[in-house]
């Protein structure tokens, strides 16, 4: 490993980690644990204004008690959290404590604009809003929050009401007295519906496919099978789907109540959007003041475009965490490692691979 150097105004390290959410912090922890020194051998760049990853942007009504499957970061448990506090606060404070406890020295806010070849020396050039970095390897842990997916439907631009995405969801009180159409069959869509229904004048739930509600416990074997299906997509170079799209929605008490109350009365996807509502091809229509798109997110990897890693199928082909087209690049929190526990494991695996890669290559001076 090298001490940080500066060549032609470009700072040199062994590894650049992009993103300081669960995946990025896990990767930084394992880098440090295996002997890499923060700010000397590796650097963590994060575009968010403060610690917390995407959690810091979650709506206030998503309290910590409503969070499903939040797995602790490696080396430090999250204990004594108040379930009534907003998850953005609880997890933001936890991440902040974690960064300081392990001295990870995350640089923020830093926007990574592009990653490209570094000029023939086998290194990567990471161009940012705070100057450029040269690295022998890259861990990309940028998640999906910055790329909300907005479907397009005929008439969308004519709608006179409000359209917003889960990424902009402010909490339920803002929809008081309004007619709200919620689009999307995932966990966010059902959570939004059940929160908004007591406030709204009316709610309508539409999804492209009938929702699948899963009975019984989420066993380790079932989880492995679901992750394997997502992993197969990225191995083929297809855009990853969420694990939830494979597992279905857990049929818990809140979901059962929503079904019994008629709040989770799903309708098929509408065919067009009118100025004051949504319409189906058979002539049915629903008046609406708001369309809330709970339609998920896509991987935020546009900054990797100069490396030409995408396959014809639209995704990056990944083996483990390593981009098949470029062994210097690891994607953590991508596809099968998008869950919090998956991100922890992937961070460890990426560091193990990078250690092997760098030990095989002569260090540049």
N, C-alpha and C positions, 0 to 999 in steps of 0.2 A: 504494500500500500504506500501511496505517496503523500507527502505533505502538500497542502493546497498550494498551487503555483498560479502565476498570472503570466499569460503569454499573449502578446498583442491585445492586451486589454480584456482577455477572456480568462476567467478563473477556472482552474482545473481541479477536479476531484475524481475519485474513482467511480462514485455512484451519485446520481441525482434521483431523488424521490419526488414525484410530482403528486401533491395532494396529502393532506394531513387529517383525513377521516380515519375510520377504523383500519382500513387496509394500509394506508400510508404510515400511520403510527406503529402498527404491528411490524411493518417492514423495517422501520427505523429502529425499533427495539431490537429486532433480531440482527440487524447490521451492527449495532453497538455491542450486542452480547457476543458476537463472534470476532470482535476486535477492531471494527471500523470506528473511527473517532468522528463525532459530529463536527462539522465545519472544517475538518481537516481532510478526512477521507470520503465523507458524504455530506450532502446538504438536502434539507427538506424544504420544498417550496409549496406554499399554499396561497390560493387566491382569495380565500375568505378573510373577512376583517378580523376574526377572532377565533380561538379554539372551539371545536365542536363539530367539525365537518359539516355535512348536510343537516345534521340535527339542529344546528343553531337557527335554521330557517323554518323549522316546523311550527305549525300554528299553536297558539297558546292553549287551546282546549285539548291538545294531545298531551295529556299528563303522563308522567312516568309509569303510573299504574296501568295505563292502556297500551303501553309498548309491549309488543310480543317478540320474544326471542332476542333481546339485547344481551349479547355475550360480552363478558368483561375483556378488556385488553390484556395481552400477556403480561404477567408479572405484577399486576395490581388489580385487586377486586374492587368493584363498585359496591360499597356497603352503606347501610343506614340511609338510603335515599327515600325521601318522602314521596309516596305514590301520588299524592295530590298536587305536587308541583309540576309545572310544565316540563316536558322532556327536554326541550331546548335548553332550559336552565340547568337541569340535573346533569345531563350528559355533557353540556358545554363546560361546566365546572369540573367534571371528572376528567375530561380530555385536557383541560388547562393544568390541573394538578399532575396529571400523567406526564405531560411534556416537561414540566419543571422538575418533577421527581427524577426523571431519567436524563435530564439535561439535553433534550433533543434539539433545542435551539431552532425551532421552525421559523422560517422567514416568511413574513406576511405583511400586507397583502402583496403578493407577487403573481402576476399573470404570465403564464407560459404561452407564448405566441406560436412557436413552432419548434419541432425537433427535426434536425436534418443531419446529413453526413458532415463530419467535422473537417474535411479537407484532405483526405488521403492518409491520415495517420491512424485510422482505425477507431477513432473516437467519435462520439456524437456531440453535436453542437445544440445546446438548449438555449433558445432565444427567449428572453423574458422582458417584462416591463422594468426590471431592475438590473439590466445588464445581462451578459451572456455567460454560460457555463459550458465547459468541455468535460465530458464524462466518458469513462470506459464502459459503463453500463447504465441502464435506466430502469427504474421501477415506476410504472405508470399506475397511479391509484386515484384517478380522477372521478370515479363513480359515474353517476347518471343525473344527478340533480340539476345540472346546468343544461340538460337537453330534454326538457319536457316535450312529449309527443302530442302534437295537435292534429287530429285527423281532419281531412277536408271533406265537406259535404256541400252539394248544390245549395245555393242561396245563403251560405254562411255569412257573406259580406253584407247581406241585406238586413240581418237581425238587428232590431232596434234596442234590444235589451243588453244585458251584460254577459260577456263570455269570459270565463277565467279557467285556469288549470289548477290542479292540485298544488302545484308549486306556488300559487298565489293565494291559496285558500286562507281566509282570515279567521276562521272560526264561525260557529253557527249563528250567532246573534245578528250578524250583518244581513241575514236573509229573512228577517222577521217580516211577515205579511206578504212575502213574494212567492210567486209560482216558480219552482226550481226543477229543472230537468238535470239529473245526474247521469253522466255517460261513463260506463266502465264497470266491469264485473270483478275487479280485484278487491283487495283489502281496503284500499283508500276509498273506493266508491261506496262500499257498504258502510264504512265508518262515517263518511260525510252524510250519507242519507239518514242514518240513525241519529246523528247530531242535529241535522237541520230540521227534520220532520216536526219536532215540537214548536219550532219558531215559524216555519213557513206556512203560507196559505195553502199550498199543495206541493207535493213532490211526485216526480215521475222518474222511474229507474229504467234505463235502456242499456242493453248490452248487445254486442255482436253475436255472442254465443250464449246459450243458456248457462247460468252459473253452476258450478259443481261444488256441492257442500260435502265435506268429508266428515264422516262419523268416526268415532274412535280416536285413540291416542296417536300422536305423531311419533311413531317408533323410530329408533335409529336406523333400522333396516329400510323403512319406508323413505326416510330422509336421504339415505344413500342412493336409493333407486331414483328418486327425483333429481338429485344432483347429477347422477350419471346421464340422465336424459338431456339435461342442459349442457353438460360437458361434451356430449356427442355432437351437438350443434356447433360449438366453437371449434371442435376438432376438425369439422368439415368446412370451416371458414364461413359459417352462416352467422348472422347477427344473433346474439344470445337472447333467449327468453328468460323471464324471471322464474325463479323456483316456484313461486306461488302459482304461476300459470300451469305448472305441472301438478302440483300437489292439490289444488283446489282450496276452498275456504273452510277453515275448521268450524264445525257446527257447535259453537259454544252457546252459553246462555243468552248473550246479547243478540246473536244471530237468530236464535230460536224465537226470541221476543219480537224481533223485527219482522220475521215471517208471520208470526201469529197476529201482529198488529196490522199487517198489510203494507207496512213501509217497504219491505223487500219484495214487492210485487213486480217482478221483472217483465218488461215488454221488449220485443225485438227492436233492433236498431231502426230508427226512422230513416226515411229516404231522402228528405230534403228539409231545409230550414227556411221558414217563412219569416217575414219581418216581426211577427208577434208570437212565434211558436215553432213547433216542429210538426212535420206531416209524414204520413205513410202512404205508400202507393195505392192502398185500398180506399183512400179518402179519409181515413181517421186523422185527427189532429189533436194536439194538446197546446193550449196557450201557455206561454212562458215569459217570465221576466228575466230569468237567468238560465244560462246553460253552463254547467260545471263539468269540465272535461277531466275525469279521473282516469285518464287513458295511458298512464304510465310514462316511462322515460326511456331514452336511448343512451348508449354509452357515449360519454363525452371524450371523444378521441380525435377530434378534428385537427388538433395540434400535431398529431403524428402523421398527417397526410404526406409531408415531404418524403417520408421513409417508404411509402408505397407498400404498406403492409396488408392492405385490404385484399381479400380474395374476390373472385367474380361473384360469389354469393352475397357480398356486401359486408361480411364480418372479417375479423382478423383470426386466422387459424392459429390456435394455441394448443400446445402440449404441456400439460401442467399449468404453469404460468408463463412459459416462454413462448414468444412469438416465433412460429416456425420459420418465417421469412427472415428473421434477424435475431440471433441468439443473445444479442446484447440487450434486447428489450423484453421486459417482463410486465405482464398485465395482471395486477392484483385487484381483487374486487370486481372482476370482469366475468360475466357469465356464471359458472358454477361457484365461484368464490365471492359472489355478491352479498351473501348473508354475513352477519357479524362473526359467527364462528368460522365460516369459510374464509373470510378475509384474514383472520388470525393464522389459520393453517397455511394459507397461500403466501402470506408474508414470510413465514419461516421457510417454505419451500423455495421461494424466489431467491432469498438470501443464500440458501445452500447452493443453488445452481450458479449464482453470480460468483460466489467464492470459488467454485470449481473453474469457472470461465476465466476469472482474473488470475488464478494461480497458474493457468496454462499459458497466459499471454505475458510477454515482457512488458513491464511498466514503462511508460514514456517518461522522459525526464524534462 
